[in-house]
Amino acid sequence: QGEFVFVAGPSGAGKTTLLRLIYGAQRPSDGSILISNINLSRIRRDKLDLMRRRIGFVFQDFKLLPGKTAFQNVALALEVIGERPSIIRKKSRQILRAVGLSGKEGLYPPELSGGEQQRIAIARAIINEPIILLADEPTGSLDPDITREIMLLFRTINLRGTTVVVATHSRELLRDTEQRTVLLKDGCVVQETLPAQDAPP
């Protein structure tokens, strides 16, 4: 709880599959996925849908609706759970401001840069105040400067108490990180690096 973890490894190592398991989009063939002591492989479908509301997911390709504005893309996450319109307006504006998109609420995704589109995707993922934020190669198509901004945003979200799990194959992201890193190969953990403060003496 409250941790920031990188899941690393080459393409095909199992990073996306691991995130999909945590999100409940795939069922494990063996073992258990526990979130808040709830076994996702055993709960009913309706309970799984409720649990997913507590998990944010940021995709590499953003998965924004091009015909909806930045505001509408973010607000949709609240609309589908039946939130009141007044709350939707307030929270959507607040979260867009928090990710640095004030003044761009009315723009459509094609009118925004890649970094701005990713910020919308992050805003949509965190507007329901998830306990876990999963990010699958979230900086894969972004330049180094924007990548640093996005990672700083993830760190800020983490410092507020949200567990953040970032899947990446980027050596640049991992080179100077102080976060825990789990290395996968062929679906297995082959190496784990702990933060300096947690490493054994």
C-alpha positions as CSV (number, residue, x, y, z in Angstrom):
1,Q,0.0,0.0,0.0
2,G,1.3,3.4,-1.0
3,E,4.3,2.0,-2.9
4,F,5.7,3.1,-6.3
5,V,6.9,0.1,-8.3
6,F,8.3,-0.3,-11.7
7,V,7.6,-3.6,-13.6
8,A,10.4,-3.9,-16.2
9,G,11.3,-6.3,-18.9
10,P,11.4,-6.7,-22.7
11,S,8.4,-6.9,-24.9
12,G,6.6,-10.2,-24.3
13,A,7.9,-10.6,-20.7
14,G,4.5,-10.4,-19.2
15,K,4.2,-6.8,-18.0
16,T,0.9,-6.0,-19.6
17,T,-0.5,-9.4,-18.6
18,L,0.4,-8.7,-15.0
19,L,-1.4,-5.4,-15.0
20,R,-4.5,-7.0,-16.6
21,L,-4.5,-9.6,-13.9
22,I,-4.4,-6.9,-11.2
23,Y,-7.2,-5.0,-13.0
24,G,-9.3,-8.1,-13.3
25,A,-9.4,-8.1,-17.1
26,Q,-7.8,-11.6,-17.0
27,R,-8.2,-14.4,-14.5
28,P,-5.2,-16.2,-13.2
29,S,-4.7,-19.8,-14.3
30,D,-3.1,-20.4,-10.9
31,G,-2.6,-18.5,-7.7
32,S,-4.4,-15.4,-6.4
33,I,-4.7,-11.7,-7.0
34,L,-5.4,-9.9,-3.7
35,I,-6.5,-6.3,-3.5
36,S,-7.5,-5.0,0.0
37,N,-7.6,-8.7,1.0
38,I,-10.2,-9.4,-1.7
39,N,-9.3,-12.3,-4.1
40,L,-10.2,-11.1,-7.6
41,S,-10.2,-14.6,-9.0
42,R,-13.0,-15.6,-6.7
43,I,-15.4,-12.7,-6.5
44,R,-18.6,-12.4,-8.6
45,R,-18.6,-10.3,-11.8
46,D,-20.7,-7.5,-10.3
47,K,-18.3,-7.3,-7.3
48,L,-15.4,-7.2,-9.7
49,D,-16.9,-4.3,-11.6
50,L,-17.2,-2.4,-8.3
51,M,-13.5,-3.2,-7.4
52,R,-12.3,-1.9,-10.8
53,R,-13.7,1.5,-9.8
54,R,-10.9,1.6,-7.2
55,I,-8.2,0.9,-9.8
56,G,-7.0,3.4,-12.3
57,F,-5.5,2.3,-15.6
58,V,-3.3,4.5,-17.9
59,F,-2.7,3.1,-21.4
60,Q,0.2,3.8,-23.7
61,D,-2.1,4.8,-26.5
62,F,-4.2,7.0,-24.2
63,K,-7.6,5.5,-25.4
64,L,-9.3,8.9,-25.4
65,L,-12.5,9.5,-27.3
66,P,-11.5,11.9,-30.2
67,G,-15.0,13.3,-30.5
68,K,-15.2,14.4,-26.9
69,T,-13.4,17.3,-25.3
70,A,-10.7,16.9,-22.6
71,F,-13.4,17.7,-20.0
72,Q,-15.9,15.2,-21.5
73,N,-13.3,12.4,-21.6
74,V,-12.5,12.9,-17.9
75,A,-16.1,13.4,-16.9
76,L,-17.1,10.1,-18.5
77,A,-15.4,8.2,-15.7
78,L,-17.9,9.8,-13.2
79,E,-20.9,9.6,-15.5
80,V,-20.7,5.8,-15.9
81,I,-21.0,5.4,-12.1
82,G,-24.0,7.7,-11.9
83,E,-22.4,10.7,-10.2
84,R,-24.4,13.8,-9.9
85,P,-23.9,16.4,-12.6
86,S,-22.8,19.1,-10.2
87,I,-20.1,16.8,-8.7
88,I,-19.0,15.8,-12.2
89,R,-18.4,19.4,-13.2
90,K,-16.6,20.3,-10.0
91,K,-14.3,17.2,-9.8
92,S,-13.5,17.2,-13.6
93,R,-12.4,20.8,-13.5
94,Q,-10.4,20.2,-10.3
95,I,-8.6,17.1,-11.7
96,L,-7.8,18.8,-15.0
97,R,-6.3,21.7,-13.1
98,A,-4.3,19.3,-11.0
99,V,-2.7,17.7,-14.1
100,G,-1.8,21.1,-15.6
101,L,-4.6,21.4,-18.2
102,S,-6.5,24.5,-17.0
103,G,-7.8,26.4,-19.9
104,K,-7.8,23.4,-22.2
105,E,-11.0,21.7,-21.0
106,G,-12.8,22.5,-24.2
107,L,-10.2,21.1,-26.6
108,Y,-10.4,17.8,-28.4
109,P,-7.6,15.2,-28.2
110,P,-6.4,15.8,-31.8
111,E,-5.9,19.4,-30.9
112,L,-3.6,18.5,-28.0
113,S,0.0,17.3,-27.8
114,G,0.9,13.7,-26.9
115,G,1.9,14.8,-23.4
116,E,-1.4,16.7,-22.9
117,Q,-3.4,13.7,-24.1
118,Q,-1.5,11.5,-21.6
119,R,-2.4,14.0,-18.9
120,I,-6.0,13.7,-19.8
121,A,-5.7,9.9,-19.6
122,I,-4.1,10.2,-16.2
123,A,-6.8,12.6,-15.0
124,R,-9.5,10.2,-16.1
125,A,-7.7,7.3,-14.3
126,I,-7.4,9.1,-11.0
127,I,-10.7,11.1,-10.8
128,N,-12.3,8.3,-8.8
129,E,-9.5,8.4,-6.3
130,P,-8.2,4.9,-6.9
131,I,-6.2,2.9,-4.4
132,I,-4.0,1.6,-7.2
133,L,-2.9,3.3,-10.4
134,L,-1.6,1.0,-13.1
135,A,0.3,2.5,-16.1
136,D,1.2,0.4,-19.1
137,E,4.2,1.9,-20.9
138,P,2.8,5.4,-20.2
139,T,5.7,7.3,-21.7
140,G,6.5,5.0,-24.7
141,S,5.5,7.6,-27.3
142,L,6.6,10.7,-25.5
143,D,9.9,12.7,-25.7
144,P,12.3,12.8,-22.8
145,D,11.2,16.2,-21.4
146,I,7.5,15.2,-21.4
147,T,8.4,11.8,-20.0
148,R,10.0,13.5,-17.0
149,E,6.9,15.6,-16.5
150,I,4.6,12.6,-16.6
151,M,6.8,10.6,-14.2
152,L,6.8,13.6,-11.8
153,L,3.0,13.6,-12.0
154,F,2.9,9.9,-11.1
155,R,5.2,10.6,-8.2
156,T,3.0,13.4,-6.9
157,I,-0.1,11.1,-7.1
158,N,1.9,8.4,-5.2
159,L,2.9,10.9,-2.5
160,R,-0.8,11.4,-1.9
161,G,-1.2,7.8,-0.9
162,T,-2.1,6.0,-4.2
163,T,-0.1,2.8,-5.0
164,V,1.5,3.3,-8.4
165,V,2.6,0.4,-10.7
166,V,4.3,1.4,-13.9
167,A,5.2,-1.2,-16.6
168,T,8.0,-0.1,-18.8
169,H,10.9,-1.4,-21.0
170,S,12.6,2.0,-20.9
171,R,16.1,1.8,-19.6
172,E,16.1,5.6,-19.3
173,L,13.3,5.5,-16.8
174,L,14.9,2.9,-14.7
175,R,18.5,4.1,-14.9
176,D,18.3,6.6,-12.0
177,T,15.1,5.6,-10.3
178,E,15.0,5.2,-6.5
179,Q,11.8,3.1,-6.7
180,R,11.4,-0.6,-6.3
181,T,11.9,-2.4,-9.6
182,V,10.7,-5.9,-10.5
183,L,12.2,-7.4,-13.6
184,L,10.2,-10.0,-15.6
185,K,11.3,-12.5,-18.2
186,D,8.9,-15.0,-19.8
187,G,6.3,-14.3,-17.2
188,C,8.6,-14.9,-14.2
189,V,10.3,-12.5,-11.7
190,V,14.0,-12.8,-12.4
191,Q,15.3,-9.9,-10.4
192,E,14.0,-7.4,-7.8
193,T,15.7,-4.1,-6.8
194,L,14.6,-2.4,-3.6
195,P,14.7,1.3,-2.9
196,A,17.9,2.3,-1.1
197,Q,16.2,3.0,2.2
198,D,14.6,-0.5,2.1
199,A,17.7,-2.4,1.1
200,P,19.3,-4.7,3.7
201,P,22.6,-3.4,5.2
